[in-house]
Amino acid sequence: MKLNQLSVFLENKPGRLSEPCRILAEADINILTLSLADTQQFGIMRLVVKEWEKAKEALEKAGCVVNVTEVVALEVQDQPGGLESVLKIIEQGNINIEYIYAFTFRRKDKAIIIFRFEEPDTAIEILQSKGVNVIGDVELFERVGE
């Protein structure tokens, strides 16, 4: 139920974001969702792709520094309080969230949010026990038509 996310380390300068996007486009890899965080000197582009091994290889071959991290995709009610209800379960389970970002895909009244947990297996167990739909890679890629 965990997804592999790529983190690409970028120098915080104009044009640096387009390089990994170009590399992935040339490798015919579609970015399903991404997040960009920055500091004054560098940025971290976090992204989910279907063929993460191929993407990692292409990026590293081009000289990019890439890290693979396990993340969890959760289905959340797309309405006021939807995210808060999931966060309450996470808080009650005493699970630490390192970061989250929203997925660019939505289905009916559900949104998908990517979570990076300190302990993903524990988080998945607790969330599923409370009826939260944890989305695996097969289901996710089917939903987005990949």
WOBELRA-V434571 format. One record per residue. N is the residue number from 1. RES is the residue in one letter. PSI is psi as a letter, one per 40 degrees, with the letter a starting at -180 (none if undefined). Layout:
# WOBELRA-V434571
{{N:RES:PSI} {N:RES:PSI}}
This chain:
# WOBELRA-V434571
{{1:M:e} {2:K:i} {3:L:i} {4:N:h} {5:Q:h} {6:L:h} {7:S:h} {8:V:h} {9:F:h} {10:L:i} {11:E:h} {12:N:g} {13:K:i} {14:P:h} {15:G:e} {16:R:d} {17:L:d} {18:S:d} {19:E:d} {20:P:d} {21:C:d} {22:R:d} {23:I:d} {24:L:d} {25:A:d} {26:E:d} {27:A:e} {28:D:f} {29:I:h} {30:N:h} {31:I:h} {32:L:d} {33:T:i} {34:L:i} {35:S:i} {36:L:h} {37:A:i} {38:D:i} {39:T:a} {40:Q:d} {41:Q:d} {42:F:i} {43:G:i} {44:I:h} {45:M:h} {46:R:h} {47:L:i} {48:V:h} {49:V:i} {50:K:d} {51:E:g} {52:W:d} {53:E:d} {54:K:d} {55:A:d} {56:K:d} {57:E:d} {58:A:d} {59:L:d} {60:E:d} {61:K:d} {62:A:e} {63:G:e} {64:C:i} {65:V:h} {66:V:h} {67:N:i} {68:V:h} {69:T:i} {70:E:h} {71:V:i} {72:V:h} {73:A:h} {74:L:i} {75:E:h} {76:V:h} {77:Q:h} {78:D:g} {79:Q:i} {80:P:h} {81:G:e} {82:G:d} {83:L:d} {84:E:d} {85:S:d} {86:V:d} {87:L:d} {88:K:d} {89:I:d} {90:I:d} {91:E:d} {92:Q:d} {93:G:e} {94:N:f} {95:I:h} {96:N:h} {97:I:h} {98:E:d} {99:Y:i} {100:I:i} {101:Y:i} {102:A:i} {103:F:i} {104:T:e} {105:F:i} {106:R:i} {107:R:h} {108:K:b} {109:D:f} {110:K:i} {111:A:i} {112:I:h} {113:I:h} {114:I:h} {115:F:h} {116:R:h} {117:F:i} {118:E:d} {119:E:g} {120:P:d} {121:D:d} {122:T:d} {123:A:d} {124:I:d} {125:E:d} {126:I:d} {127:L:d} {128:Q:d} {129:S:d} {130:K:e} {131:G:e} {132:V:h} {133:N:h} {134:V:h} {135:I:h} {136:G:i} {137:D:d} {138:V:d} {139:E:d} {140:L:d} {141:F:d} {142:E:d} {143:R:d} {144:V:e} {145:G:f} {146:E:none}}
